[in-house]
Structures are given as C-alpha cells and as structure tokens.
Amino acid sequence: MPTRDPEVQEMLDEFALRKLVHTYCRAVDRGDFARLRSLYHRDALDSHGALTGSSPGTVTEFLDQLAATRPYIRSMQHNITTVNFAISGARAEGEIYTIATHTVAGGARDVDIVVGGRYLDKYENRDGTWKFVERMIVTDWAHVNDPSSVNFSHPITAGTPLGAPDETDPSHGFFALLNRPAPPAGHSSRNQA
C-alpha cells in the first residue's frame, strides 16, 4: 500500500476535524441528541459551564443536562469563526472560536444571550474516525438582552419560515441527505450509503 503524503494526510485530517466541529453546531442547534452523542468517543469529557458544574463531566451527563434545557430554548445558533488545529498522528487539538446566540424563556418574557467564546477541544482518531475526547468552553464576552430584542416584523423576515431548536425546524422537511440518522459508533459518514 502506498504511503500517503504527510501534507495530504494533514489536510484530510483537518477537513475531518472541521466537519466534526460544524456537525456539532448543527446537531446542538437542531436538538439532534443521537447525532451529538455520535460525535464523542464513549470515554469523552465535556466541561460546559453550569451545564456540567463548571468541571468536566461525562458526555452523557452533559447531554442529559442539555436535554433538560430544551423546553426553555426558543432558538439557538452556533457560528464558527476562527479555527486552529494541531495534529499529531491519531491525536489532535483545536481552538475553535464561536459566536453563539440563544433566545430562552425567561419567566414572563424571552431573554437573548449572545456569547463570544472558544471551544478548547481534544480529539482522537480511533478506528479511522475523528471524535471529541475532551471539550471545554471558554467565554470571552457575552451580551444579554432582557427582554429579548428578537423581532420578525421587518419585510426581510416577515413571512419566512421560523427556525426551531428541534425536529419542527423547516430543515427537517427540506433536507434528505443532511437529516440521515447518525452513523453507528465507530463508523464514519463515508460508510453510509
């Protein structure tokens, strides 16, 4: 079997890591917990602020806490900006800059929280698939609008379908390929028909 050029391998690995990070964003924003679970190795840890008690917890603990918040989430959108990866064989690290918007139910009114921060990630490639082994969120800045300033009355947004943080989102009826079930653990999406 021919040896792959190291630079080509690095590009392929970085592409897989970028895809992993972006898949996380779509899965968390659409409430796709099966897909989220599939992005982490079984022994992975996640330190997600108050959701994990400000210390690393298991992925199951993190996802259970995240699921408990879903009834209060009106909308959520994670946007990735700058990414930096370091790859060494089957291990990698990533500093992922993000801007995340959240509109949450806040008693008698909704509240907007816009967070600028970073994911500090560690990844491992096991059985040919890159997944998270550890993730920590870092908050660099945050803005809170109480009450929410979300307004859909402008002509640019009036009459458009409204996004939702679950299976009622318009993308679920629109897409066939993006909404495939999460691959079984240990299989990459390339293995799906």
C-alpha positions in Angstrom: 0.0 0.0 0.0 1.5 3.4 -1.0 2.4 5.8 1.8 0.2 8.9 1.8 2.0 12.3 1.5 2.1 13.8 5.1 0.7 17.2 3.9 -2.2 15.5 2.1 -2.9 13.4 5.3 -2.9 16.6 7.4 -5.3 18.3 5.0 -7.6 15.3 5.1 -7.4 15.1 8.9 -8.1 18.9 9.2 -11.1 18.5 6.9 -12.5 15.7 9.0 -12.0 17.8 12.2 -13.7 20.9 10.6 -16.6 18.7 9.6 -16.8 17.3 13.2 -16.9 20.8 14.7 -19.5 22.0 12.2 -21.7 18.9 12.6 -21.7 19.5 16.4 -23.1 23.0 15.7 -26.0 21.8 13.5 -26.7 18.9 15.9 -26.8 21.1 19.0 -28.9 23.8 17.3 -31.5 21.3 16.0 -31.6 19.2 19.2 -30.3 16.1 17.4 -29.0 14.2 20.5 -28.3 11.0 18.7 -26.0 12.9 16.3 -24.4 14.8 19.2 -23.7 11.5 21.0 -22.1 10.0 17.9 -19.5 12.9 17.8 -17.9 11.9 21.1 -15.8 8.9 22.0 -17.5 6.9 24.8 -15.0 8.0 27.4 -15.0 11.7 26.4 -15.4 14.5 28.8 -17.2 17.9 28.4 -16.8 21.0 30.6 -19.7 23.2 29.6 -20.0 25.7 32.4 -23.1 25.4 34.5 -24.4 22.5 32.5 -21.6 20.3 33.8 -21.0 22.0 37.1 -18.0 24.0 35.8 -15.9 20.9 35.7 -15.5 18.1 33.1 -18.4 15.7 33.1 -19.2 12.7 31.0 -20.8 13.2 27.7 -23.9 11.5 29.0 -24.1 14.0 31.9 -23.6 16.9 29.5 -26.3 15.7 27.1 -28.8 14.9 29.8 -28.4 18.5 31.2 -28.6 19.9 27.7 -31.8 17.9 27.0 -33.3 19.3 30.3 -32.8 22.9 28.9 -34.6 22.2 25.6 -38.1 23.2 26.8 -36.8 26.7 27.6 -34.9 27.2 24.3 -36.7 29.3 21.7 -33.8 29.5 19.3 -30.1 28.7 19.3 -27.4 29.2 16.7 -23.7 28.4 16.9 -21.4 30.0 14.4 -17.8 29.0 14.0 -15.3 31.7 13.0 -11.5 31.1 13.5 -10.2 27.6 13.9 -6.7 26.4 14.8 -5.8 22.7 14.8 -2.6 20.9 15.8 -2.5 17.3 14.6 0.0 14.6 15.7 -0.9 11.1 14.4 -4.2 10.0 15.9 -4.4 12.9 18.3 -5.3 16.5 17.7 -6.2 19.7 19.5 -8.4 22.5 18.3 -9.1 26.1 19.5 -12.5 26.9 17.9 -13.8 30.5 18.1 -17.6 30.7 18.2 -20.4 33.2 18.4 -23.5 31.5 19.9 -26.9 33.1 20.1 -29.6 31.8 22.4 -33.2 33.0 23.0 -34.6 31.4 26.1 -37.8 31.5 28.0 -37.3 33.8 31.0 -40.5 33.8 33.1 -43.0 36.2 31.5 -40.6 37.2 28.7 -37.9 35.8 26.5 -34.2 36.7 27.0 -31.4 36.8 24.4 -27.9 35.7 25.3 -25.2 36.2 22.7 -21.8 34.6 23.7 -18.5 35.0 22.1 -16.1 32.3 23.1 -14.0 29.4 22.2 -14.1 25.6 22.4 -10.9 24.1 23.6 -11.0 20.6 22.1 -9.0 17.4 22.1 -9.7 14.8 19.5 -8.7 11.2 18.8 -8.9 9.2 15.6 -10.0 5.7 16.6 -10.9 3.1 14.0 -10.5 5.7 11.3 -12.9 8.2 12.8 -12.1 11.5 14.5 -14.2 12.3 17.5 -14.1 14.5 20.6 -12.3 13.1 23.7 -12.5 16.4 25.7 -14.2 19.7 25.2 -14.1 22.8 27.4 -16.0 26.1 26.6 -14.3 29.4 27.4 -16.4 32.6 27.4 -14.6 35.7 26.1 -17.7 38.0 26.1 -21.5 37.9 26.5 -24.4 40.2 25.9 -27.8 39.7 27.5 -31.0 41.4 26.2 -33.7 41.3 28.8 -36.3 41.3 27.4 -35.5 39.7 24.1 -34.9 42.1 21.1 -35.9 39.4 18.6 -38.4 40.9 16.1 -39.6 39.2 13.0 -41.8 42.1 11.6 -39.3 43.6 9.2 -40.1 42.9 5.5 -36.9 40.9 5.1 -38.0 38.3 7.7 -41.8 38.7 7.6 -43.4 35.6 6.1 -40.2 33.4 6.2 -40.3 30.1 8.0 -39.1 30.4 11.5 -36.3 28.2 12.8 -36.8 25.8 15.7 -34.3 24.0 18.0 -35.9 20.6 17.4 -37.5 18.4 14.8 -40.1 21.0 13.9 -37.3 23.1 12.2 -38.1 23.6 8.5 -34.8 21.9 7.6 -36.1 18.6 8.7 -38.8 18.6 5.9 -36.5 20.2 3.4 -33.3 18.0 3.6 -33.0 14.3 2.9 -29.2 13.9 3.0 -28.4 16.2 6.0 -31.1 14.5 8.1 -29.8 11.0 7.8 -29.6 9.2 11.1 -26.3 9.4 12.9 -23.9 6.7 11.9 -23.3 3.9 14.4 -20.4 4.5 16.8 -17.1 3.8 15.1 -18.3 4.4 11.6 -17.7 7.5 9.5 -20.3 9.1 7.4 -18.4 7.9 4.3 -19.6 4.4 5.1 -23.2 5.4 4.8 -25.0 4.6 1.5 
